[in-house]
Amino acid sequence: MLKHQARQCESKFLFSMSAMNLHLYGVSKFVFFFFALFILSVSATHVTLPQSPISKSSSSGSSGQINSNSVLVALLDSHYTELAELVEKALLLQTLEEAVGKYNITIFAPRNEALERGLDPEFKRFLLAPGNLKSLQTLLMFHIVPRRIGSDEWPRQSSGPVRHPNLCNDHVYLRSQGSGKRIIDSAEIVRPDDVIRPDGVIHGIERMLIPRSVQEDFNRRRNLQSISAVLPEGAPEVDPRTHRLKKPAAPVPAGAPPVLPIYDAMAPGPSLAPAPAPGPGGPHGHFNGMRQVKDFIHTLLHYGGYNEMADILVNLTSLATEMGRLVSEGYVLTVLAPNDEAMAKLTTDQLSEPGAPEQIIYYHIIPEYQTEESMYNAVRRFGKVRYDTLRLPHKVVAQEADGSVKFGQGDGSAYLFDPDIYTDGRISVQGIDGVLFPAEEEEELKTEKKTAPVVKVVTKPRRGKLLEVACRMLGAFGQDSRLSTCQ
């Protein structure tokens, strides 16, 4: 009906236009004709036709895939507001809607306190940077499993950890402890079955889980920023003898190994003097060593099972400062980190002596950059390999055993348990299942040998040439006994 009325209006308008004089005000017929078509097109756009109920229902069904009872709506309206804001900033709502449409999901949501105060502020700024959107999406989808896992379906302690894939093509491990705690990777479930919906369930965890790929991307970007920074140079010096400017040293390219050996660059031992505080950058300060040491300590805490080692490095500030200074000057380090079970076996006698913790950690630091692959290839090729340590002159022996790398000998040996916990090109952290101690060279050299008795030799006075000839002549006649000097 409306279409018919619109056509009648158009015919009347054309008829009235034809009746008008087309030569008014000097306007030609051709221009006036196109002007009339333009008016008709504008008027036709204002005639709106009602939509059919079929098309309206189809459009509404394609736009909304979740209802108000969905687990995603419950997440946005729950007390996990910090996580919900990160999901919105990561532009993951459409991806999660598709996941809810395909699967019955489980969300492990960290508390607001863990994201506000428990997360490193610098790491949080890294996640919210516009260029790191992919890392933020990977971090959030690491907490979502495309399978409904209730608290009653949690694995028992006797069955061991159970592996479940998540939405970021990675996996998480679920396990139980003897005290009834439910653990996912290195975080504890503090609010099991906090939100239950038909299409999913939400468990509250104590802290955020950080996948290794995101941690490595964070470390790599910070290292690139530290390398690209311009370091200040000192003022030129004048030679007092020649009164001329001293020739500057040859420029050292970024990443080149230092000229001095690492033992000359180390500060005096902890019993003599503490490590110096970090000063302004010099010609060798290509890297931010303190930041990299802080990174691998945080990685130990996030990895789980190496809290004792991390506590020692945090409490021994002189040791951490010394490691950071060495890395800043271009040296590389490999840390053999004993796990918590190995550190718990240390006795009070081993730690009570002054400087004992520092000496233990120094023996676990190799002044080379080694990974699992490089060490395993070395022991496969050469059998036994002796690596230098920062505890001079003791070395640690590595050899192949059961398809892995074994350090030390006898009862004090340890195996490579968690390889490549942290690798950033400057510091490499390898987890081992024992605490290493150097072999006492003094005990090896002490063997039961019978020493011969000391015989005192009395030198006889030297005789002259003439006296020797006289003694020979008297001896020929048997009269040499008369002179005491000839006896």
Backbone hydrogen bonds, N-H to C=O, Kabsch-Sander energy under -0.5 kcal/mol:
donor,donor_aa,acceptor,acceptor_aa,energy
5,Q,1,M,-2.1
6,A,2,L,-2.2
7,R,3,K,-2.0
8,Q,4,H,-1.9
9,C,5,Q,-2.2
10,E,6,A,-1.9
11,S,7,R,-2.2
12,K,8,Q,-2.4
13,F,9,C,-2.0
14,L,10,E,-2.3
15,F,11,S,-2.2
16,S,12,K,-2.3
17,M,13,F,-2.0
18,S,14,L,-2.1
19,A,15,F,-1.3
20,M,16,S,-0.7
20,M,17,M,-0.7
22,L,20,M,-0.6
24,L,21,N,-0.9
26,G,23,H,-1.2
27,V,24,L,-2.0
32,F,28,S,-1.7
33,F,29,K,-1.9
34,F,30,F,-1.6
35,F,31,V,-1.9
36,A,32,F,-1.9
37,L,33,F,-1.8
38,F,34,F,-1.9
39,I,35,F,-1.8
40,L,36,A,-2.1
41,S,37,L,-2.2
42,V,38,F,-2.0
43,S,39,I,-2.1
44,A,40,L,-2.0
45,T,41,S,-1.4
46,H,42,V,-0.7
47,V,44,A,-1.0
48,T,46,H,-0.9
56,K,52,S,-1.5
57,S,53,P,-1.8
58,S,54,I,-1.9
59,S,55,S,-2.0
60,S,56,K,-2.0
61,G,57,S,-1.8
62,S,58,S,-1.5
63,S,59,S,-1.5
64,G,60,S,-1.5
65,Q,63,S,-0.6
70,S,67,N,-1.5
74,A,70,S,-1.7
75,L,71,V,-1.8
76,L,72,L,-2.0
77,D,73,V,-1.6
78,S,74,A,-0.5
78,S,75,L,-0.7
81,T,79,H,-0.8
84,A,80,Y,-1.9
85,E,81,T,-2.3
86,L,82,E,-1.8
87,V,83,L,-2.1
88,E,84,A,-1.9
89,K,85,E,-2.4
90,A,86,L,-1.9
91,L,88,E,-1.1
92,L,87,V,-1.8
96,L,92,L,-2.6
97,E,93,L,-2.2
98,E,94,Q,-2.0
99,A,95,T,-1.8
100,V,96,L,-2.6
101,G,97,E,-1.9
102,K,98,E,-1.2
103,Y,99,A,-3.2
105,I,103,Y,-0.6
105,I,199,D,-1.3
106,T,145,V,-2.3
107,I,201,V,-2.5
108,F,106,T,-0.5
108,F,143,H,-2.6
109,A,107,I,-0.9
109,A,203,H,-2.4
111,R,205,I,-1.3
115,L,111,R,-1.1
116,E,112,N,-2.1
117,R,113,E,-2.3
118,G,113,E,-1.7
124,K,120,D,-2.3
125,R,121,P,-2.2
126,F,122,E,-1.7
127,L,123,F,-1.9
128,L,124,K,-1.8
129,A,125,R,-0.6
129,A,126,F,-0.7
132,N,129,A,-1.6
133,L,130,P,-0.8
136,L,132,N,-1.9
137,Q,133,L,-2.4
138,T,134,K,-2.4
139,L,135,S,-2.3
140,L,136,L,-2.1
141,M,137,Q,-2.6
142,F,138,T,-1.1
143,H,140,L,-1.5
144,I,141,M,-1.2
145,V,106,T,-2.7
147,R,145,V,-2.2
149,I,147,R,-0.6
150,G,148,R,-0.5
153,E,150,G,-1.0
154,W,151,S,-1.0
160,G,156,R,-0.7
160,G,157,Q,-0.6
162,V,174,L,-2.8
164,H,172,V,-2.7
166,N,170,D,-1.9
167,L,141,M,-1.1
167,L,144,I,-1.8
168,C,141,M,-0.5
169,N,166,N,-0.9
172,V,164,H,-2.7
174,L,162,V,-2.8
175,R,183,I,-2.4
177,Q,181,K,-2.2
180,G,177,Q,-1.8
183,I,175,R,-2.9
183,I,181,K,-0.5
184,I,187,A,-2.7
185,D,173,Y,-2.6
187,A,184,I,-2.4
189,I,182,R,-2.9
190,V,188,E,-0.8
190,V,204,G,-1.8
191,R,204,G,-2.0
194,D,191,R,-0.9
194,D,202,I,-1.4
195,V,202,I,-1.6
197,R,200,G,-2.7
200,G,197,R,-1.3
201,V,105,I,-1.4
202,I,195,V,-2.7
203,H,107,I,-2.7
204,G,191,R,-2.5
205,I,109,A,-2.4
206,E,188,E,-1.9
215,Q,211,P,-1.9
216,E,212,R,-2.6
217,D,213,S,-2.0
218,F,214,V,-2.3
219,N,215,Q,-2.4
220,R,216,E,-2.6
221,R,217,D,-2.2
222,R,218,F,-1.8
223,N,219,N,-2.1
224,L,220,R,-2.0
225,Q,221,R,-1.7
226,S,222,R,-2.1
227,I,223,N,-2.0
228,S,224,L,-2.0
229,A,225,Q,-0.7
231,L,229,A,-0.6
239,D,244,R,-3.5
243,H,239,D,-2.3
244,R,239,D,-0.5
246,K,237,E,-2.9
256,A,253,P,-1.9
264,D,261,P,-0.8
265,A,261,P,-1.1
266,M,262,I,-1.0
272,L,269,G,-1.5
273,A,269,G,-2.3
285,G,282,G,-1.0
286,H,284,H,-2.2
286,H,328,S,-0.9
287,F,328,S,-1.0
289,G,287,F,-1.2
292,Q,288,N,-1.7
293,V,289,G,-2.5
294,K,290,M,-2.2
295,D,291,R,-2.0
296,F,292,Q,-2.1
297,I,293,V,-1.7
298,H,294,K,-2.2
299,T,295,D,-2.2
300,L,296,F,-1.8
301,L,297,I,-1.8
302,H,298,H,-2.6
303,Y,299,T,-2.5
304,G,300,L,-1.6
306,Y,300,L,-0.5
310,A,306,Y,-1.8
311,D,307,N,-2.6
312,I,308,E,-2.1
313,L,309,M,-1.9
314,V,310,A,-2.1
315,N,311,D,-2.7
316,L,312,I,-2.5
317,T,315,N,-1.8
320,A,316,L,-2.1
321,T,317,T,-2.5
322,E,318,S,-2.1
323,M,319,L,-2.4
324,G,320,A,-2.4
325,R,321,T,-2.2
326,L,322,E,-2.1
327,V,323,M,-2.2
328,S,324,G,-2.1
329,E,325,R,-1.5
330,G,327,V,-1.4
331,Y,326,L,-2.3
333,L,426,R,-2.3
334,T,366,I,-2.3
335,V,428,S,-3.4
336,L,334,T,-0.5
336,L,364,H,-3.2
337,A,335,V,-0.9
337,A,430,Q,-2.3
339,N,432,I,-1.6
340,D,305,G,-2.4
343,M,339,N,-2.2
344,A,340,D,-1.9
345,K,342,A,-1.0
346,L,343,M,-1.3
351,L,347,T,-0.8
352,S,348,T,-1.5
353,E,349,D,-0.6
356,A,353,E,-2.0
359,Q,355,G,-2.1
360,I,356,A,-2.4
361,I,357,P,-2.3
362,Y,358,E,-2.7
363,Y,359,Q,-1.6
364,H,360,I,-0.6
364,H,361,I,-1.1
365,I,362,Y,-1.2
366,I,334,T,-3.2
366,I,364,H,-0.5
368,E,366,I,-1.8
370,Q,368,E,-0.8
375,M,371,T,-2.4
376,Y,372,E,-2.4
377,N,373,E,-2.3
378,A,374,S,-1.8
379,V,375,M,-2.4
380,R,376,Y,-2.0
381,R,377,N,-1.6
382,F,378,A,-2.9
383,G,379,V,-1.4
384,K,382,F,-1.6
385,V,398,A,-2.8
387,Y,385,V,-0.6
387,Y,396,V,-2.9
389,T,394,H,-0.9
390,L,362,Y,-1.2
390,L,365,I,-1.6
391,R,362,Y,-0.6
392,L,390,L,-1.3
394,H,391,R,-1.7
396,V,387,Y,-2.3
398,A,385,V,-3.0
399,Q,406,K,-2.2
400,E,383,G,-0.6
401,A,404,S,-2.1
404,S,401,A,-1.4
406,K,399,Q,-3.5
407,F,414,A,-3.5
408,G,397,V,-2.5
412,G,409,Q,-1.0
413,S,410,G,-1.0
414,A,407,F,-2.4
416,L,405,V,-2.2
417,F,415,Y,-0.9
417,F,431,G,-2.0
418,D,431,G,-1.5
421,I,429,V,-1.8
422,Y,429,V,-1.1
424,D,427,I,-1.5
428,S,333,L,-2.0
429,V,422,Y,-2.5
430,Q,335,V,-2.9
430,Q,428,S,-0.5
431,G,418,D,-3.0
432,I,337,A,-2.5
433,D,415,Y,-1.5
441,E,439,A,-0.8
444,E,440,E,-1.4
445,L,441,E,-2.0
446,K,442,E,-1.3
447,T,445,L,-1.1
449,K,447,T,-1.2
451,T,449,K,-0.7
457,V,455,V,-0.6
458,V,456,K,-0.5
459,T,457,V,-0.6
468,E,464,G,-1.5
469,V,465,K,-1.6
470,A,466,L,-1.8
471,C,467,L,-2.1
472,R,468,E,-1.7
473,M,469,V,-1.9
474,L,470,A,-2.3
475,G,471,C,-1.7
476,A,472,R,-1.6
477,F,473,M,-1.1
478,G,474,L,-0.6
479,Q,474,L,-3.0
480,D,474,L,-0.6
482,R,479,Q,-1.3
483,L,480,D,-0.8
484,S,482,R,-0.5
486,C,483,L,-0.7
487,Q,484,S,-0.8
